[in-house]
Amino acid sequence: MAGAGAAADNGPVPPLPDDEVRAGLEGLPGWARVGDEIVRDYELASFRAVIDAVARIADLAEAANHHPDLDVRYRRLRVALTTHDQGGITGKDLALAAEVDAAVG
């Protein structure tokens, strides 16, 4: 069921107004807005656990045709989401953030 919550067609989706981004982030503990991205840092038990999480995120991203920026630093993983072609945060970002949380834990 990977990618079920995110729009998989990658068609035009307008950026969300600030109040909708704030409301969406209220339901995503650990996520924060940084400019035109939403970001979350995870610290996992091992480097291997981080790499396994990246693989799960990759599967979700491919299914949704929506790809986050990922930064791996030993046991730390930073996930950043934005809809580049729309120049901001969209519902696709919030949906994929929820899926990432479920996959990473």
C-alpha positions in Angstrom: 0.0 0.0 0.0 3.0 2.2 -0.4 2.2 5.7 -1.7 -1.5 5.3 -1.0 -1.8 8.6 0.8 0.2 10.7 -1.6 -1.0 11.8 -5.0 0.7 9.5 -7.5 0.0 11.4 -10.7 2.4 14.3 -9.9 0.1 16.7 -11.7 0.0 20.4 -10.8 -0.9 21.0 -7.1 -0.8 24.6 -5.9 1.2 25.5 -2.8 -0.8 25.6 0.4 -1.5 28.9 2.2 0.5 29.3 5.4 -2.4 28.6 7.6 -3.0 25.2 5.9 0.7 24.3 6.2 0.5 25.1 10.0 -2.7 23.1 10.4 -1.1 20.1 8.5 2.0 20.2 10.6 -0.1 20.1 13.8 -0.8 16.5 12.9 2.8 15.7 12.1 4.8 15.8 15.4 8.5 16.3 14.8 8.0 18.0 11.5 8.7 21.8 11.1 8.6 24.3 8.4 11.9 25.7 7.2 11.3 28.2 4.4 9.5 26.4 1.6 10.2 22.9 3.0 8.9 20.8 5.8 11.7 18.9 7.5 12.2 16.2 10.2 15.3 14.8 11.7 15.3 11.1 12.9 18.0 9.5 15.0 17.9 5.7 14.6 19.7 2.9 16.4 22.4 2.3 13.8 23.7 3.3 10.4 22.1 0.2 9.0 18.7 1.2 10.4 19.1 4.6 8.7 19.9 3.0 5.3 17.0 0.6 5.7 14.7 3.6 6.4 16.0 5.4 3.3 15.1 2.3 1.3 11.5 2.3 2.7 11.3 6.1 2.0 12.5 5.5 -1.6 9.7 2.9 -2.2 7.1 5.4 -0.9 8.6 8.2 -3.0 8.6 6.2 -6.2 5.0 5.1 -5.6 4.0 8.7 -5.1 6.2 10.1 -7.8 7.3 12.7 -5.2 10.8 12.6 -4.0 12.2 14.1 -0.7 15.7 15.4 -0.1 17.5 12.9 2.2 20.6 13.6 4.2 22.3 10.7 6.0 24.8 11.4 8.8 25.7 8.1 10.5 22.6 7.4 12.7 20.8 10.5 11.7 18.5 11.0 8.8 17.1 14.4 7.7 14.0 14.3 5.4 13.0 17.5 3.6 9.9 17.8 1.5 8.8 20.5 -0.9 7.0 20.5 -4.3 9.8 22.0 -6.4 7.8 22.5 -9.5 5.2 24.4 -7.6 7.7 26.5 -5.6 6.4 25.5 -2.1 4.7 23.1 0.2 1.7 21.3 -1.1 -0.7 18.6 0.1 1.7 16.1 -1.5 4.4 17.0 1.0 2.1 16.6 4.0 0.8 13.3 2.8 4.2 11.9 2.1 5.5 13.2 5.5 2.8 11.1 7.2 3.8 8.0 5.2 7.5 8.6 6.0 6.6 8.8 9.7 4.7 5.5 9.5 7.6 3.8 7.6 10.4 5.2 9.8 8.6 5.2 13.1 
